């Protein structure tokens, strides 16, 4: 992954930790697995597909005591940047997928 979230650049690897049906969970990895997961789910509609993207952050077991601090820092600094990232990137993803299917670019 090489993404800009707001002004910050996130460069890391993402490894699939779970896959089921139309859902995928990836965990971010730098030198070691980070306590951040990205959940991606799809649902088919009548002529469209809805993509849901959710971020989970936390430290399992003993690290649970640090979760409120981690969650507070993560939410405050990244919530607005992630919303903007989704508004910019998801239409690009849509257009890319439509062009690969031979449907051309969507009108947007």
C-alpha positions in Angstrom: 0.0 0.0 0.0 1.2 3.5 -0.8 -1.6 5.9 0.2 -1.9 9.6 1.1 -4.3 10.1 4.0 -4.6 13.8 4.3 -1.1 15.2 4.3 0.4 12.0 5.7 1.8 9.2 3.5 1.1 5.6 4.5 3.6 3.2 3.0 3.2 -0.4 4.3 2.2 -3.9 3.3 -1.2 -5.3 3.7 -1.7 -9.0 4.3 -5.0 -10.7 4.1 -6.0 -11.9 7.6 -9.6 -13.1 6.7 -11.6 -13.6 3.6 -15.3 -14.7 3.6 -18.0 -14.3 1.1 -17.8 -10.8 -0.3 -15.7 -9.5 2.6 -12.0 -9.1 3.1 -9.9 -8.1 6.1 -6.3 -7.0 5.7 -3.8 -6.2 8.4 -1.2 -3.5 7.9 2.4 -4.5 8.3 5.6 -2.5 8.4 8.5 -4.3 10.2 5.8 -6.3 12.1 2.1 -6.6 12.0 0.5 -3.4 13.2 -2.7 -3.3 15.3 -4.7 -1.9 12.3 -7.1 -3.8 10.1 -9.0 -2.6 7.0 -12.4 -4.3 6.5 -13.7 -4.2 2.9 -17.2 -5.5 2.2 -19.3 -5.5 -1.0 -23.0 -5.9 -1.5 -24.7 -6.1 -4.9 -27.6 -3.9 -5.7 -29.7 -3.6 -8.9 -27.1 -2.7 -11.4 -24.5 -1.4 -8.8 -22.2 -2.6 -6.1 -21.9 -0.9 -2.7 -18.4 -1.0 -1.2 -18.0 -0.5 2.6 -14.6 0.3 4.0 -14.0 0.3 7.8 -10.9 0.7 9.9 -10.3 -1.2 13.1 -7.4 -0.2 15.5 -6.6 -1.8 18.8 -4.1 -3.9 20.7 -5.4 -7.3 21.7 -5.0 -8.9 25.2 -2.7 -7.0 27.5 -2.6 -4.0 25.3 -6.4 -3.4 25.7 -5.5 -0.8 28.4 -3.9 1.3 25.7 -6.9 1.1 23.3 -8.6 4.3 24.5 -5.4 6.3 23.9 -4.8 4.7 20.6 -8.4 5.1 19.5 -8.4 8.8 20.6 -5.3 9.7 18.7 -6.4 7.7 15.6 -9.9 9.2 15.5 -8.9 12.8 16.1 -6.1 12.9 13.6 -7.4 10.7 10.9 -11.2 10.7 10.7 -11.6 13.7 8.5 -8.6 12.7 6.4 -10.0 9.2 5.8 -13.4 10.7 4.8 -11.7 12.8 2.2 -9.5 9.9 1.1 -12.6 7.8 0.5 -14.3 10.6 -1.5 -11.3 10.9 -3.7 -10.2 7.3 -4.1 -13.5 5.4 -4.4 -14.6 7.2 -7.6 -11.1 6.4 -9.0 -11.5 2.8 -8.1 -15.0 2.7 -9.7 -13.7 4.2 -12.9 -10.8 1.8 -13.0 -13.0 -1.2 -12.5 -15.5 0.0 -15.1 -12.8 0.6 -17.7 -11.3 -2.9 -17.1 -14.7 -4.4 -17.8 -14.9 -2.6 -21.1 -17.7 -0.4 -20.0 -15.6 2.8 -20.4 -15.4 5.5 -17.8 -18.4 6.6 -15.8 -19.8 10.1 -16.3 -18.3 11.9 -13.3 
